[in-house]
Amino acid sequence: MNTIAWGLIGASDIASTRMIRALRGEGHKVVGVASGNSGRARAFADANGLAFGTSDLDELLESDIDAVYISSTNDRHFRHALAAIAAGKHVLCEKPLALRVEDAEAMVRAAEDAGLLLAVNHHLPGNPLHRKVRDFVASGTIGQPVAARVDHAVLLPERLRGWRLGSSVPGSGVLLDITCHDASVLNPLLGRPTAVTALAVQQAAWNAGGQHDAAMTVIEYQGPDGRPILAQTHDAFTVAFNRTSLTVHGTEASVTVLDAMTQDTPGQILLTDVHGTREIDVDCSEDLYSIVVRNFADAVARRGRPTATGADGVLALCVALAAEESARTGRTVRFD
C-alpha cells in the first residue's frame, strides 16, 4: 500500500462526510486543514480528529504532507492547486477543475512540468456500473452507439443550499455542479464533444440565490468512427422523487443503468437486445470515493491511472461551460 499524508484545502461538507473517511479507510493519514476562516478551520480539525486547522495556506503546505485534497469553493480551485503544485504536492481537486478552460489547462501543465499528479474528484467514472457500460460500448456489445440520456435530477439537501446557488459566488449553479458530473461519464463513453445546446431555469421556491437550479442539455459527440452521437441530460436540484439513470442506445442493443448518478445506491443494469431485457450483475458495494483514493494512490506510485485525470477534468469543464454559455445566449455552442 502506498500511504500518503494528506492536507485538506477547504473545510467542506464533502471533506467531512465523504473524503476523510475514504482517505483513512485506504490507510492514509489526514494531517490538517486550511480554510479561509481560522475559527472554521480549527472547529473542523477538532471535529474530525486532525492535528491542526489554519487559515494560512502556507502553513498547511509547509507541513509534512505529500498531497492535498482541494474542496474550497469553485472559484478558488485554480489558485489553491497552483500553490500546492509549487510546494511540491500532488493534487486531488474537486470538480469543476477551474472556472476557465485556460486556467484548468494551466493547472494540468503545471503538474506535468513539476512531475506531480493532478487528478479530479469525479467519482462517477470509477463506479463499477459505468465501467461495465464502457465495456459494453468498447466490446461492441451494443453495436454502434447512436444516443445517450442522463437523468441526474435530484433534490439538493438543505444543508448544501448555500454558495451552490448564490448569484454572487463565481462558479455556482446546477450546470457547473451536476452537468459537469454528467460530462465526466459521457465523455469517455461517447468520444469527443463537438456542440452543446442548453436551457436552464430557476424553479425552486426556496432558491433565493438567483442561480439556475434546473437545466436540460443536448450534447453532440463525434464517435470513434466519425459518426455523430446525441446525448441528453436533465440536471436539477429540485426533484425529490427520482431514480437517476443513464441509458445508451446502440445499433445492436440498449443499456440502462438505474440509480446511476448518485453516491450511495447499489444500482441496476438492464441490457435490452433481440433476446429481450435481462439484468446484468455488478458488484457495487464499494464506496466510490474509496475507489478514487485508491486509484489516486496507485497513480502516484506509477501503478495505474486516477479515476479522472486533469485532462478528463478539463474536458468535463468544457462541456459544462459550453452549457452555461448556451443557456445564457440561447445559441448552440460549438467546440473548436
C-alpha positions in Angstrom: 0.0 0.0 0.0 1.2 3.5 -0.9 0.5 5.5 2.2 0.0 9.2 1.6 0.0 12.1 4.1 -2.8 14.5 3.1 -3.7 18.1 3.8 -7.2 19.4 3.2 -7.8 22.8 1.5 -11.4 23.7 2.3 -13.3 22.8 5.5 -16.2 21.5 3.3 -19.1 19.2 3.8 -17.8 16.6 1.3 -14.4 16.5 3.1 -16.1 15.8 6.4 -18.8 13.4 5.2 -17.0 11.6 2.5 -13.3 12.1 1.9 -11.8 11.9 5.3 -13.5 8.5 5.8 -12.3 7.3 2.4 -8.7 8.5 2.9 -8.4 6.9 6.3 -10.2 3.8 5.0 -7.5 3.4 2.4 -4.8 3.6 5.1 -3.8 7.2 4.5 -3.1 9.9 7.1 -5.0 13.2 7.1 -2.8 15.8 8.8 -4.6 19.2 8.8 -6.9 21.6 7.1 -6.6 25.1 5.7 -9.7 27.3 5.4 -10.3 31.0 4.8 -11.8 31.3 8.3 -9.4 30.3 11.1 -12.3 29.6 13.5 -14.0 27.3 11.0 -10.6 25.6 10.3 -10.0 24.9 13.9 -13.5 23.7 14.6 -13.3 21.4 11.5 -9.9 20.0 12.7 -11.3 19.3 16.2 -14.5 17.7 14.9 -12.5 15.4 12.5 -9.5 14.5 14.6 -6.9 16.5 12.6 -3.7 17.8 14.1 -4.4 21.4 13.2 -6.6 23.8 11.3 -5.4 27.1 9.9 -6.3 30.0 7.7 -2.7 30.2 6.5 -2.4 28.0 3.3 1.4 28.2 3.5 1.3 26.6 7.0 -0.5 23.6 5.6 1.7 23.3 2.5 4.9 23.6 4.6 3.7 20.8 6.9 4.7 17.1 6.5 2.2 16.2 3.7 2.5 14.6 0.3 -0.7 15.6 -1.3 -3.7 17.9 -0.9 -7.4 17.4 -1.4 -9.0 20.7 -2.6 -12.7 21.3 -1.8 -12.7 25.0 -1.5 -15.3 27.0 -3.5 -15.0 26.6 -7.2 -13.5 30.0 -7.8 -10.5 29.1 -5.6 -9.5 25.8 -7.1 -7.1 27.3 -9.6 -5.2 29.4 -7.1 -5.1 26.7 -4.5 -3.9 24.0 -6.9 -1.1 26.1 -8.3 0.1 26.9 -4.8 0.1 23.2 -3.9 1.9 22.2 -7.0 4.5 25.0 -6.4 5.0 23.5 -3.0 5.7 20.0 -4.5 2.4 18.4 -3.5 0.2 16.0 -5.5 -3.3 17.4 -6.0 -6.8 15.8 -5.9 -9.1 18.6 -6.8 -12.9 18.8 -6.6 -14.8 19.4 -9.8 -15.1 21.7 -11.7 -11.3 21.9 -12.0 -11.5 25.6 -12.6 -13.8 28.3 -13.9 -12.0 28.9 -17.2 -10.7 26.3 -19.6 -7.4 28.2 -19.8 -6.9 28.0 -16.0 -7.7 24.3 -16.0 -5.2 23.7 -18.8 -2.6 25.7 -16.9 -3.1 23.5 -13.8 -2.5 20.4 -15.9 0.7 21.8 -17.4 2.0 23.0 -14.0 1.6 19.5 -12.6 3.2 17.9 -15.6 6.1 20.3 -15.5 6.6 19.5 -11.8 6.3 15.8 -12.2 3.3 15.7 -9.9 -0.1 14.1 -10.2 -3.2 16.3 -10.7 -6.5 14.4 -10.6 -10.1 15.4 -10.3 -12.6 14.0 -7.8 -15.1 12.9 -10.5 -16.3 9.9 -8.6 -18.8 8.5 -11.1 -16.4 7.2 -13.8 -14.9 4.8 -11.3 -18.4 3.4 -10.4 -18.5 -0.3 -11.5 -21.8 0.4 -13.2 -20.3 3.0 -15.5 -17.2 0.8 -16.1 -19.5 -2.0 -17.2 -21.3 0.3 -19.7 -18.0 1.4 -21.1 -17.1 -2.2 -21.5 -20.3 -2.8 -23.4 -19.5 0.0 -25.8 -15.8 -0.8 -26.2 -16.6 -4.5 -26.9 -19.3 -3.8 -29.4 -21.9 -5.5 -27.3 -24.5 -2.7 -28.0 -23.1 -2.1 -31.6 -22.5 1.5 -32.7 -23.8 4.0 -30.1 -26.3 6.4 -31.5 -27.7 8.2 -28.5 -27.5 8.5 -24.7 -29.6 10.0 -22.0 -28.7 11.1 -18.4 -31.3 11.8 -15.8 -29.5 13.5 -12.9 -32.4 15.3 -11.3 -32.2 15.3 -7.5 -33.3 17.4 -4.5 -30.4 19.4 -3.2 -30.2 18.8 0.6 -31.0 21.9 2.7 -27.6 22.0 4.3 -26.0 22.4 0.8 -28.2 25.3 -0.5 -25.6 28.0 0.3 -22.9 29.0 -2.1 -24.1 26.5 -4.7 -26.9 28.8 -5.7 -25.6 32.2 -4.7 -25.5 34.6 -7.7 -22.6 36.5 -6.1 -20.4 33.4 -5.9 -18.5 32.6 -9.1 -19.0 29.0 -10.3 -22.3 28.4 -8.6 -25.4 26.9 -10.2 -26.6 23.5 -11.4 -24.6 23.3 -14.6 -21.1 23.5 -13.1 -22.2 21.3 -10.2 -24.1 18.5 -11.9 -23.8 18.8 -15.7 -20.0 18.7 -15.1 -20.5 15.3 -13.5 -22.6 14.1 -16.4 -19.8 15.1 -18.8 -17.3 13.1 -16.8 -19.4 10.0 -17.6 -20.4 10.7 -21.2 -17.0 11.9 -22.5 -15.1 8.7 -22.0 -18.2 6.7 -23.2 -19.1 8.5 -26.4 -16.0 10.2 -27.8 -15.3 13.9 -28.5 -17.9 16.5 -27.6 -18.5 18.9 -30.6 -21.5 21.0 -29.7 -23.8 21.8 -26.7 -27.3 23.3 -26.5 -28.8 24.0 -23.1 -31.8 25.6 -21.4 -31.6 26.5 -17.7 -34.2 27.9 -15.3 -34.8 28.7 -11.7 -37.6 26.5 -10.3 -37.4 26.1 -6.5 -39.3 28.5 -4.3 -36.5 28.1 -1.7 -33.9 29.2 -4.2 -33.3 32.8 -3.3 -29.7 32.9 -4.7 -30.7 33.7 -8.3 -28.7 30.9 -10.0 -30.2 28.2 -12.2 -31.3 25.1 -10.3 -32.6 23.0 -13.3 -31.3 22.5 -16.8 -31.6 20.3 -19.8 -28.9 19.9 -22.4 -28.2 18.2 -25.7 -24.6 17.3 -26.4 -23.3 16.3 -29.8 -20.4 13.8 -29.8 -18.2 12.6 -32.6 -17.9 8.9 -32.2 -14.8 6.9 -32.8 -15.9 6.2 -36.4 -16.7 9.8 -37.0 -20.5 9.5 -36.9 -22.4 11.9 -34.6 -23.9 10.7 -31.3 -26.5 12.7 -29.4 -26.8 12.8 -25.6 -29.4 14.4 -23.5 -29.1 15.4 -19.8 -31.6 16.6 -17.2 -29.9 18.1 -14.2 -31.8 19.6 -11.3 -31.6 20.4 -7.6 -35.5 20.4 -7.5 -36.7 16.8 -8.0 -37.4 15.0 -4.7 -38.6 11.6 -6.0 -36.5 10.1 -8.8 -34.2 7.3 -9.7 -31.3 8.8 -11.6 -30.4 6.9 -14.7 -28.1 6.5 -17.7 -29.2 5.0 -21.0 -27.1 4.3 -24.0 -28.8 3.2 -27.3 -26.7 1.3 -29.8 -27.5 -0.3 -33.1 -27.5 -3.8 -31.6 -28.7 -3.2 -28.0 -29.6 -0.6 -25.4 -28.2 -0.5 -21.9 -29.9 1.3 -19.0 -28.4 1.9 -15.5 -30.9 2.8 -12.8 -29.6 4.7 -9.8 -26.7 5.6 -11.9 -25.6 9.1 -10.9 -25.9 9.2 -7.1 -23.3 8.3 -4.5 -24.8 5.6 -2.3 -27.2 3.4 -4.3 -26.5 -0.2 -5.4 -27.6 0.5 -8.9 -29.1 -1.9 -11.6 -28.0 -2.5 -15.2 -30.6 -3.7 -17.8 -29.4 -4.8 -21.2 -32.1 -5.0 -24.0 -31.5 -6.7 -27.3 -33.3 -9.0 -29.7 -33.5 -11.6 -26.9 -35.3 -9.3 -24.6 -34.3 -7.5 -21.4 -32.0 -9.0 -18.8 -30.3 -7.7 -15.7 -26.5 -7.6 -15.6 -25.0 -8.5 -12.2 -22.4 -5.9 -11.0 -20.9 -5.6 -7.5 -21.5 -2.0 -6.4 -20.7 -2.5 -2.7 -17.5 -0.4 -2.6 -17.6 3.3 -1.7 -17.0 5.4 -4.8 -14.7 7.8 -3.0 -12.5 4.9 -1.8 -12.1 3.9 -5.4 -11.0 7.4 -6.3 -8.5 7.5 -3.4 -7.1 4.1 -4.2 -6.7 4.9 -7.9 -5.0 8.2 -7.0 -2.5 6.4 -4.7 -1.8 3.9 -7.4 -1.2 6.7 -9.9 1.2 8.4 -7.5 3.1 5.1 -7.2 3.0 4.8 -11.0 1.0 1.6 -10.9 -2.1 2.9 -12.6 -4.2 6.0 -13.5 -6.5 8.1 -11.5 -10.3 7.8 -11.9 -10.3 11.2 -13.6 -7.1 12.8 -14.8 -6.5 16.5 -15.1 -7.2 16.2 -18.8 -10.5 14.5 -18.1 -11.4 17.3 -15.8 -10.6 19.9 -18.5 -12.9 18.2 -21.0 -15.8 17.9 -18.4 -15.3 21.6 -17.7 -15.5 22.4 -21.4 -18.9 20.8 -21.7 -20.3 22.5 -18.5 -19.0 25.9 -19.6 -20.5 25.4 -23.0 -23.8 24.6 -21.5 -23.7 27.7 -19.4 -22.9 29.8 -22.4 -25.7 28.2 -24.4 -28.2 28.8 -21.6 -27.1 32.4 -21.3 -27.1 33.2 -25.1 -29.8 30.9 -26.4 -27.4 29.6 -29.0 -25.7 26.3 -29.7 -22.0 26.4 -28.6 -19.6 24.5 -30.9 -16.1 23.5 -29.8 -13.0 24.4 -31.8 
